Amino acid sequence: MKRVAVLVSNDLVYDQRVRKTCATLRELGWEPTLVGRRMKRSDAGHIDRPYETVRLYLRAKRGAMFYAALNARLALWLWRRRSQFDLIWVNDLDTLWAGLWGASFAKSSRNGTCPVCYDSHEWFTEAEGLVGRPKVRAIWSWIERRSIPRLASMMTVNAHIANAYNEQYGLKVRVLPNVPELMPDAEPASRDGLGWPVDAPVMILQGAFMDRDRGALDAVRALVELPDWHLALVGAGPEFDEAPALAQELDVFSRLHQHPRMDYDRLRSCTRAADLGLSLDRPTADNFKFSSPNKLFDYVHAGLPVVVSDLPVAGAWVVDQKVGAVARSSAPEDIARAVRQAHQRAQAQEISSEHLKAVAQLHHWAAYRDEIAGLVADAVRQSTAS
């Protein structure tokens, strides 16, 4: 097998898109080495995968020092192993600089150009964390402008973001949504074991990192308008941490259930135990406004109707696929209205399990396998021509 270095900035354990990418690369004849980070020095230096994994520990956890240290460590790691890889796969803008430098190291060591594939998991320069920070955003935009023209093509999560990059850079941008693999139905987790009621409906909102404006607090507020419902939050992040205090204040704490981040198999079982899935991003940044949240597809694969924010991409997809309802705003009464509408449609079999399964059969990872193969082919073609 040819060797590919796969670079990512986050902890390797919970990133399902990267895990699926590595699995597909292996199917295409590439042996990956996945390089990311570990959050604690005491964590293992690798995780259990059928290929090599490397987890780098960094003292800095965020901000300029973190990104500088991350790219320096990744570039040094690539330089030390510069003769071992035939391809570099970069996930998101925060590792693209290191990937391109690594390609230049490999070029100098083998008298040929090492191809670089770029998978942008989000609209990085339009992220919520850059809102109101023009200097920081200008730095990332500069890095993007200097880096992307050096690529043969790239990949991102939906057509809107792809078109934006294409218009700006004239680059061929492929689309691979954040869809799950098509797998046998998971056995629903025991509600007793989760601490959920067995005689009341439960809505779930999951997210590896529930940042500001990702909807966790809006979901808690909606409980006031939904006295018969319970809410399960699965994940981590600022809004996850603040949810209990808000629930206490609103006197809905007894109907809030929180679970820390889970591995994917446990999360699938947990999701299957719920009655409805929530995706409530606010349009406070273009990255949120035009996102295609992976949880939206996870809910459909789990057989759940969904309630989503009124956003151009996610909201339109839910309406087009007839899998749930759109909340007109983040106001509690609008979210509650959408929850009741979606739940009633599901009970009336307007959103049947058969329909959700049919939608899942159309939107799953293997259906987009050719996009990964095409991205690799584009990058190899460019390197051959160089």
N, C-alpha and C positions, 0 to 999 in steps of 0.2 A: 504494500500500500504506500501511496505518497503521503507525506506528513503535512499537517496543517496546524498552525498555532492559532488558537481561538482566544481572543482577549476580551475581558469584560471588567468593569470597574467595581462590581458589587460582590457580595458574598455568593458563592457558587451554589449553595444549598437550595435556594428558593427560586432561582431564575429558570422558569420552565421553557421560555423561548430559546435560551441558549442550550439547555439540555436537548430539546427537540432538534435544534440545528445540528448539534454534534452527532446525534443519532442518524440524521439524514446524510450528513457528510460521510459517515462510515458506510452507509448503503451505497453511496456513489463512489466508493473506493478510496476514501481519504481517512487516514488515521489521525484523529485530533489529539492535541494536548491542550486542555482547557486551563487557562490562567486567569485567576481572579484574586480575591483577597479573603482574609479571615478577620473577623471583627475583634477577636480576643487572641492574645498571644498563646493562651492555653488551648485554643482550638487546634484540631488536627491540621496538618499541613496539606491534606488531601481529603477527598470524599470518595465514597464507594461508587465508582462508575466503571464501565467496561473499557475505559481508556485512561490515559494519564491525566491527572489533575494536579494543579499547583496553586496553593493559596498563600499569597504574600501578606505578611502582617505589616501594617503601617501605623505609626504612632498617631499621626493626624487622621481625623475621621471625616472632616469636611473643610470646605473653604479652599483658598488658593494653595495653602501648604499641602493639603491632601492631594489635589490634582497634580501639582508639580511633583510631589513624591511618587505618586502612582505612575505617572508617565516615565519618570526617571528610572524607577524600578523595573517597569515593563521593558523599556528600551535596553537597560543593562542585561536583563534576562534574555532578551532576544539576541543581543550581541554575543553573549556567552554560548548560545546554541545556534549561531547564525548559519551553520552548515547543515542543520538537521531538518529544515523545513522547506517545502516546495510552495507553500501558500500561507498567507496570513489573513485571518478572518477577524475583522474588528467590529465590535458591538458598541455603538453610540459614539458621539463626538468626543467624549472625554477619554477615549483610548485611541482615537484615530492618529494623533500625532506620533505616539509610540509605535503604532503599526506601520506607518509610512517610514519612520526611521529604521525600524527593523527590516523593512523591505530593502532599504538602501544598504544595510549591513550585509544582508544575504546576497545582494547583487555584487558587492565588492568581493565576496568570498567565493563566488562560483561563476563570475563573468557572465551573468545573465540577470534579467530582472525578475525579482520575486513578486508574483501577483498579490494584490490586496483586494479583498472583498469587504464591503462596508454595509452593515445592517444597522440602520437608524431606527431604534425601537420607539422613538418619539420625535417630536419637533423640538429639538434640543434648544435652539436659540429662542424659542417662544415659550419656554418652560415657566411655570409659575414662580419658581425661585429666582427668576431674572426680572420679574415685574418690579418696576420702581428702582432698578439698579442699572442705570444706563452704562456705567463704566464697565461693570462685569459683563453685561450683555455685549458690549462692544468688543471685549477681548475674545469671547467665544465666537462672535461673528467673524472676527479677523482670522481666527484659527480655521473656521469653516471655509472662508474664502480662499485661504492659502492651501487648504488640503483637498477639497472636493475636486477641483479641476485636475488633480493628479490621478483621479480614479477613472476606470473604464465605465463603471456603472455602480449603482448602489441599490439598496432595497429598503423599503419602509413599510409602515403598517396599514396605510390606506391610500386611496387614489388622490384624495385632496392634498395630503402632504406630498405625495409623489409629484403631483402637478406643480406645486409650489417650488420644489427643488428643480424640476425640469425647466420651468420658466426662468428661474434665476441663473441656472448654470448650463442650460442646454444639455443636460446629462440624461441618459437613459436610466430611469428609476423604476425598478420592479416593485410589485406589491405582494406582500405576504402578511395577511392579517394575523392578529394574536389569537389564532384558533387552536383548540386542543387537538390532540390525537383522537382518532375514532377508536374507542375502546369499549369492551363489554360494560354494561351498566354496573356501576358500583353498588354494593349492598348498602342501603341507608344505615347510617350510624344509629345506635339506640338513643332515642330522645331522653330516656331516663339517664343514660350514661352521660349525656351532654348537659343534663340539668334543665332540659326544655320541657314544656308542658305537652302532654299527649292529647289533650282535648282542646287545644287552642291553636290558631294558625301562627306560624313563625315566618318572618321575613329575614333574609340573610343579606349582609353586606360584607364582602370579603376583599381584602387588599393587603399585600405584603407590607405596604407603607401608606397609611392613611394620612396624607399630608393635608394642609389647609385646603379647604374648598373641595375635598374629595367626597363630601356628603355624609360622613359618619354622624356629625352633630345634627345635620338636617334630618337624618333618619330618626335620631332620638327625639327631636322636637315633634316629629310626625306621630309618635306614640300617643301624644296627648289627644290627637284627633282620631286615634284608632284604639279605643279602649279594650277591644277584644284581641288585639294582636300582641305578639312578643317580637323582639328584635334580637338577632344574633350578629355580633361583630366578630370577625375572624381576621386577625392580622396584627399590626403594630403601627406606631406613628403618633404624631401629636394629637390628632382628633380622636384616635382610639384611646389615648391616655386621658383625655379630658371628658370623655363620654360619661363615666360614672358620676362625676360631680354635677354635670348638667342634668342627668337622669334623677339624681337626688333632688335637685332644685325644682324640677318639674313634677316630682312625685310619680315617676314611672320606673324607678330603679328596680322594682320587683319584676319588671317585664323586660329588662335588659340582660342579655347573656353575652359575656365576652370570653373569647378563646384566643390564646396567642397563636402566632403563625404555625402552620402545620406543614408536614411534608405532603406532597401532592396526593398520594393515595388516601391519606386520612382526610384531607380537605374535600376530595371528591365524595367520600362517604358522608361527611358532615353536610355538604351542600345538598346531597340527595335527600337528607332528612327534613329539609325546609319545605315551605309551601310556595315561596316566591323570592326572587332575587332582585336586589337593588343595585343600580349604578347611577349615582347622583352627583357626578362632577358638575361644578359650577363653571360658567364660561369666563372665568377671571383671567385666563391666559389662553392664547391660541392653541397651545399644546393640549389643554383640557378641552377647549371648544371643539377642536377637530379630531379628537382622539377616537380610537376604537378599542375600548377597554377589554382586556382579556377575560375579565369576569363576566362580561356580557355573553360571550360565547360559552364560557364554562357553565353558566346557568342553563342555557338552552340544551347543552349536552347532558346536563343532569335532569332534564325534564321539567324545569321550572319556568313558569311565565315570568316575565321581567317587567320592572318599572324603571325607566331611564329618564334622565334629564332631557329637556327640549333642546338638543344640540344638533347641529347640521348633519353630522355623520352618524353618530350612535342613534339619535332619535329617528332619523330617516330609515335606518336599517331595521329598527324594531317595527315601525309602521309597515315598511315594505314586506317584511317577512311574516307579519301578523303573529308576533310572539309575545305581545304584552301591551303596555300602555305608556304614554309619555306624560310626565308631570309638567304642567305649563310653566311652573316656576319652582324655586326652592322653598316657597312658603309651605308650612306644615299642612295646611288645608289642601293645597294642590297635590302634594305628595300623597296624602291620605286618599284623595279622590282617585288618583291613578291606581293606587294599591287596591282599592275596592273594585274598580273597574276591571283590572287584570284578573283579580281573584274570581270575580263573578263570571267572567268570560271563560276562565278555566273550568269552573264548576259546571257551566253550561256546555262544556265540550267545544266551545268556539276556539279555544286554544287547547287542543287535545294532546295527550302524550304522543299519539301517532304523528300529529303535525310537527311537534317539536323534534321528534326523532327524524322526520324527513328533512327538516331544516338542518339538523346536525349532520346528516348524510351529505349535504352539499357544502358545508363549511367546516372542514377539518384539515388537519395539517398535511396529510398525504395528498389532498387535492391540489396543494400548492407546491408539491415537491419539485416540479419542473422549474419553478422560479429560482430555487436554490441552485439547481443544476445549471440554469442559464446564467446566473450571476457568476458562478465559478468559470463557466466557459468564456464569458465576457472578459474577466480578469486575465485568464490564461492567454486569450487571444491578444490582448493588449501587450502582455509581457513578451509574447513571441514576436510581435511586430516591433518592439522597442530595440 
